[in-house]
Amino acid sequence: MLKHEVEEAKREGLIGTIIQQGACKCCGQLMKIETIIDWDEDRCHELATEKCDCEDAKEYTRKKYWHENANKKISLLFENKKEPVNQEAVGLMRNTVDLLIDNKLESISIDLGQGVKAKLCKNYKGKIKVERTNTVKMTEEA
């Protein structure tokens, strides 16, 4: 989220901030916002949308937050160098996030082979749950 980038820049003091003007993408309301110095107009409008109080902007920001968090969880669970997972399958999971957020799917399970399974689903609060299951099967005959 852009508002977190600005807060982090201010906290660390490594990147300067400036007051600019942005317009909410949903209702068009103009507002003065504190941004990172080199931000273009599109990023200013995006931040204004994140900060706007109109209902459409709140819904947009909520979905954006869920989307970003779900993608972070997918990266954390499936882009591990020790146990590589097919990147096309990871791409499929990332595409599925939008379908879950928009209520076009309730859940999806993917068998990635080698005992690895992925499950993505939406909880009752609307957040996306990302689950990885590793199954190890051992058999011996005597």
TADA-V300563 format. One record per pair of residues at least 24 apart in sequence whose C-alpha atoms are under 7 Angstrom apart, sorted by the first residue. I is the first residue (numbers start at 1). GAP is how many residues later the second one is. If there is no record, write none. Layout:
BEGIN
i->I gap->GAP
i->I gap->GAP
END
This chain:
BEGIN
i->1 gap->64
i->2 gap->45
i->3 gap->44
i->6 gap->29
i->6 gap->30
i->22 gap->26
i->23 gap->25
i->23 gap->26
i->24 gap->24
i->24 gap->25
i->24 gap->28
i->25 gap->24
i->26 gap->30
i->26 gap->31
i->63 gap->38
i->66 gap->61
i->66 gap->62
i->67 gap->30
i->70 gap->58
i->70 gap->60
i->73 gap->57
i->74 gap->56
i->77 gap->55
END
